[in-house]
């Protein structure tokens, strides 16, 4: 069944044969209703507890076609970057709460659970990334932001999870840290310093130390966000070295009597998406083992930011893309009886990378919001996994 999205004034003018303007105008396109049940309806029916299937969009997309898609398909949402320090607390004594608060009201209206993607992370403000910032200045900004955020949203019933720190570990199993300047993808928070007095129970941490900002962020969240599920969210968690350091880190936080409830894996897949398309691959086995380890240690496990990055000169292989998304979802579902699992789609519809011109980012819908084979594969997995 076809349906027509709202058309912009620009589109209407074209249809009427009127002259166009030079202004850049967003307009909605034709789309197609998927067959079968919506993803949120399947989850509510078959997995009323322990399974969360969600999606992500930007704040500016709330009132457009992507916002409609998000509300139709998902009862669990992650507002993309609007809760990060770079937006809310970009400078000392400067706070921007209107957009974050507005999104909570939207979630209430649509009866959606929210994961606050609000970590102390590389996506910090330019003020924080300034090379001249001292450890004392950075520590003050961290404390101010995390304390204000946790207090503001701790008692919101629709807010369920809080990403406390994000992207702390490199694929080589070292701490992600600062770079010169303010434009690079970097993590300035390590300038606050390191904890070095560490038990020999944690040999990797004994060697590397533990960044103070990670401990401080969880201390603040423990104190001021007792109602929220606290998440350590990690990117590119596909190498043995990065996984080993992550495991030591979360157990070290527990050893300090800090509550940490969940592990998140971002799952921005690049060339390795082909490996995830094979259900018998080592990539899937590693994911399955990591979920089992998390549940054995009383952590929830979430795939938090799943999408696929391909180069524009590479062919789009619908079957492989579908299987990659489907196999990740199936692996989570097969572990859901042992503990909470979640899957969140970071890119709903295919789109060019916002920075890299030669990269296309893939989701479950195409550019015109038509469901792709990947959508129906995730739908099939949800309907049929026992």
C-alpha positions in Angstrom: 0.0 0.0 0.0 1.4 3.4 -1.0 0.9 6.6 1.0 2.1 10.1 0.5 4.1 12.1 3.1 3.4 15.8 3.6 4.8 17.8 0.8 6.8 21.0 1.3 5.7 24.3 -0.2 8.7 23.9 -2.5 7.4 20.6 -3.8 3.9 21.9 -4.2 5.2 24.8 -6.3 7.0 22.4 -8.6 3.9 20.3 -9.0 1.8 23.4 -9.9 4.4 24.5 -12.4 5.5 27.6 -10.3 9.0 28.9 -10.3 11.3 27.7 -7.6 13.2 29.7 -5.0 16.9 29.5 -4.2 16.2 28.5 -0.6 17.2 25.0 0.6 14.0 23.3 1.6 13.5 19.8 3.1 10.6 17.9 1.6 9.2 14.5 2.2 9.0 11.9 -0.5 6.7 9.0 -1.3 7.2 5.9 0.8 5.8 2.4 1.3 4.1 0.9 4.3 5.9 -2.4 5.3 4.0 -5.6 5.3 3.7 -7.5 8.5 3.7 -6.2 12.0 5.7 -3.1 13.2 8.8 -4.0 15.1 7.6 -2.5 18.4 4.4 -4.6 18.2 6.3 -7.8 17.7 8.5 -7.0 20.7 5.6 -6.1 22.9 3.9 -9.4 21.9 6.7 -11.9 22.0 9.3 -10.3 24.3 7.4 -8.3 27.0 10.5 -8.2 29.2 14.3 -8.4 28.7 14.3 -7.3 25.0 14.5 -3.8 23.7 14.5 -2.9 20.0 15.1 0.7 19.3 16.1 3.5 16.9 17.9 6.8 16.8 17.4 10.1 15.0 18.6 13.7 15.4 16.5 16.3 17.3 16.0 18.3 14.1 14.4 15.3 12.5 11.7 14.8 15.1 8.9 16.5 13.2 9.8 15.1 9.8 9.5 11.7 8.0 12.2 10.1 10.2 10.4 11.2 13.3 7.2 9.6 12.0 9.2 6.4 11.2 10.8 6.3 14.7 7.4 6.6 16.4 5.7 4.0 14.2 8.4 1.4 14.7 10.1 1.8 18.1 9.0 2.2 21.7 12.6 2.4 22.8 14.6 5.4 21.4 18.0 7.0 21.7 18.0 10.8 21.0 21.3 11.0 19.0 23.6 13.7 20.3 21.4 16.3 21.9 22.2 15.2 25.5 26.0 15.3 25.1 28.1 17.9 26.9 29.0 19.6 23.7 25.3 20.7 23.3 24.0 21.1 26.9 27.1 22.6 28.6 29.4 23.9 25.9 31.0 26.6 28.1 31.2 27.4 31.8 28.0 29.0 33.0 26.2 28.1 29.7 23.4 25.6 29.6 20.9 24.6 26.9 18.1 22.4 28.2 15.2 23.3 25.9 15.8 20.7 23.2 16.7 17.9 25.6 13.6 18.6 27.7 11.4 18.8 24.6 12.5 15.3 23.5 11.4 13.9 26.9 8.0 15.4 26.4 7.8 13.8 22.9 8.8 10.4 24.4 6.0 10.7 27.0 3.5 11.6 24.3 4.6 8.5 22.2 5.0 6.2 25.3 8.7 5.5 24.5 11.6 4.5 26.8 14.6 6.7 26.4 18.3 6.0 26.6 20.2 9.2 27.3 23.2 9.1 25.0 24.9 11.7 27.3 28.3 10.4 28.1 31.6 12.0 29.0 33.1 11.2 25.7 35.2 12.4 22.7 32.1 14.4 21.6 32.9 17.2 24.1 32.7 20.9 23.5 35.3 23.0 21.7 36.0 24.7 25.0 36.8 21.4 26.7 39.0 20.3 23.7 41.1 23.5 23.8 44.7 22.5 24.3 45.1 25.1 27.0 42.5 23.6 29.4 43.9 22.4 32.7 43.1 19.3 34.6 41.2 21.3 37.1 39.1 23.1 34.5 38.2 19.8 32.8 37.3 18.2 36.1 35.0 21.1 37.0 33.2 20.9 33.7 32.8 17.1 34.1 31.4 17.4 37.6 29.0 20.3 36.7 27.6 18.5 33.6 27.2 15.0 35.0 25.7 16.3 38.2 23.2 18.6 36.5 22.2 16.0 33.9 21.7 13.2 36.4 19.7 15.3 38.8 17.5 16.6 36.0 16.5 13.3 34.5 16.8 10.8 37.3 13.1 11.0 38.2 11.7 11.0 34.6 9.8 7.7 34.3 10.4 7.4 30.5 14.2 7.7 30.9 15.5 4.2 31.6 19.3 4.2 30.6 22.1 6.6 30.9 25.4 6.3 28.9 27.9 7.4 31.5 31.1 7.2 29.5 31.6 6.5 25.8 34.5 5.4 23.5 37.1 5.1 26.1 39.2 2.3 24.6 41.0 1.9 21.2 41.0 -1.2 19.1 44.6 -1.7 20.1 43.6 -2.0 23.8 44.8 1.4 25.0 43.0 4.4 26.4 41.7 6.8 23.8 43.1 10.2 24.5 43.7 13.8 23.4 45.1 15.2 20.1 46.3 18.7 19.2 43.7 21.2 18.2 39.9 21.2 18.6 38.7 19.7 15.3 40.0 16.1 15.6 38.1 13.2 17.0 39.8 13.0 20.4 39.2 12.5 24.1 40.5 15.3 26.2 39.2 14.0 29.5 42.3 11.8 30.1 44.2 15.1 30.9 42.5 14.9 34.3 44.9 12.2 35.2 45.2 8.5 36.0 44.7 6.2 39.0 47.8 4.0 39.3 47.3 2.3 42.7 45.6 -0.8 41.3 45.3 -4.4 42.5 47.1 -7.2 40.7 43.7 -8.6 40.0 43.7 -6.2 37.1 47.0 -6.7 35.3 46.1 -4.6 32.2 45.0 -1.8 34.4 48.1 -2.1 36.5 50.1 -1.5 33.4 48.0 1.3 31.9 46.4 3.0 34.9 42.7 4.0 34.9 41.6 7.4 33.6 40.2 9.4 36.6 37.4 10.8 34.5 35.8 7.3 34.1 35.7 6.7 37.8 34.4 10.3 38.5 31.6 10.0 36.0 30.4 6.8 37.5 30.7 8.2 41.0 28.4 11.1 40.1 26.0 8.9 38.3 25.9 6.5 41.3 25.1 9.4 43.6 22.6 11.4 41.5 21.0 8.9 39.1 19.9 5.9 41.4 16.8 5.3 39.2 18.7 5.0 35.9 20.4 2.0 34.4 24.1 3.0 34.0 25.9 2.1 30.8 29.5 1.9 29.7 29.2 2.4 25.9 32.2 1.3 23.8 32.9 1.5 20.1 34.7 -0.9 17.8 34.6 -3.7 20.4 35.7 -6.3 18.0 39.4 -7.0 18.9 40.5 -9.3 21.7 42.7 -6.5 23.2 39.8 -4.0 23.4 37.5 -6.6 24.8 40.0 -7.6 27.5 40.6 -4.0 28.6 36.8 -3.4 28.7 36.2 -6.4 30.9 38.9 -5.4 33.4 37.5 -1.8 33.5 33.9 -2.7 34.3 35.0 -5.3 36.9 37.4 -2.7 38.4 34.5 -0.2 38.7 32.5 -2.9 40.5 35.6 -3.5 42.8 35.4 0.1 43.8 31.7 -0.5 44.8 30.4 1.6 41.9 27.2 0.5 40.2 27.6 -0.2 36.5 24.5 -2.0 35.1 25.1 -2.5 31.3 27.6 -2.8 28.6 27.0 -1.2 25.2 28.6 -2.0 21.9 28.2 0.7 19.3 28.5 -1.6 16.3 29.2 0.9 13.5 30.3 -1.8 11.1 32.6 -1.2 8.2 34.2 -4.0 6.1 33.6 -6.5 8.9 29.8 -6.4 8.3 30.4 -9.2 5.8 31.6 -11.4 8.6 28.5 -10.7 10.7 26.4 -11.8 7.7 27.6 -15.4 8.3 25.9 -16.8 11.4 28.8 -19.3 11.9 31.5 -16.7 11.7 34.0 -15.9 14.4 32.5 -12.4 14.6 29.1 -13.8 15.6 30.7 -16.3 18.0 32.7 -13.5 19.7 29.5 -11.4 20.0 27.7 -14.4 21.5 30.5 -15.1 24.0 30.6 -11.4 25.0 26.8 -11.3 25.7 27.1 -14.5 27.7 30.0 -13.0 29.7 28.0 -9.9 30.4 25.0 -11.9 31.7 27.1 -14.2 33.8 28.4 -11.0 35.5 25.0 -9.5 35.9 25.3 -6.8 33.2 22.7 -6.0 30.6 24.1 -6.2 27.0 23.1 -3.6 24.4 24.1 -3.2 20.8 23.6 0.6 20.9 24.4 2.2 17.6 24.2 -0.4 14.8 24.6 0.7 11.2 26.8 -0.2 8.2 29.4 2.0 6.5 30.2 1.2 2.9 32.2 3.1 0.3 30.2 4.6 -2.5 32.2 2.7 -5.2 31.2 -0.6 -3.6 28.1 -2.4 -4.8 25.1 -2.6 -2.4 24.6 -6.2 -1.5 21.1 -6.4 0.0 21.3 -10.0 1.0 24.6 -9.5 3.0 23.4 -6.3 4.6 20.2 -7.9 5.6 21.9 -11.0 7.1 24.4 -8.8 9.0 21.6 -6.9 10.8 19.5 -10.0 11.2 22.3 -12.2 12.7 23.2 -9.6 15.3 19.6 -9.3 16.3 19.2 -13.1 16.4 22.3 -13.5 18.5 20.9 -11.1 21.1 17.5 -12.8 21.1 19.0 -16.2 21.7 20.5 -14.9 24.9 17.6 -12.9 26.2 16.4 -15.5 28.8 19.7 -15.1 30.7 19.5 -11.3 30.9 18.5 -8.0 29.3 19.5 -7.5 25.7 18.9 -4.4 23.5 19.5 -3.5 19.9 19.3 0.1 18.6 19.5 1.1 15.0 21.6 4.3 14.7 20.7 5.1 11.1 17.1 4.5 10.1 17.4 5.2 6.4 20.4 5.1 4.0 22.2 8.4 3.8 25.6 9.8 2.9 28.1 10.1 5.7 27.9 13.6 7.3 31.7 14.1 6.9 33.2 11.4 4.6 31.8 12.1 1.1 32.8 8.6 -0.2 30.9 6.7 2.5 27.2 5.7 2.5 25.6 4.7 5.9 23.1 1.9 5.7 20.0 1.3 7.9 16.8 -0.7 7.3 15.1 1.8 5.0 16.3 3.4 1.7 16.6 7.1 1.0 12.9 7.3 0.3 12.0 5.5 3.5 11.0 2.4 1.7 11.7 -0.8 3.8 14.6 -2.8 2.5 15.4 -6.4 2.7 17.2 -5.7 5.9 14.0 -4.5 7.5 12.2 -7.7 6.6 15.1 -9.8 7.9 15.0 -8.1 11.3 11.2 -8.5 11.3 11.5 -12.2 10.4 14.1 -12.8 13.2 11.8 -11.1 15.8 8.8 -13.1 14.7 10.6 -16.5 14.5 13.4 -16.6 17.1 12.3 -19.0 19.9 
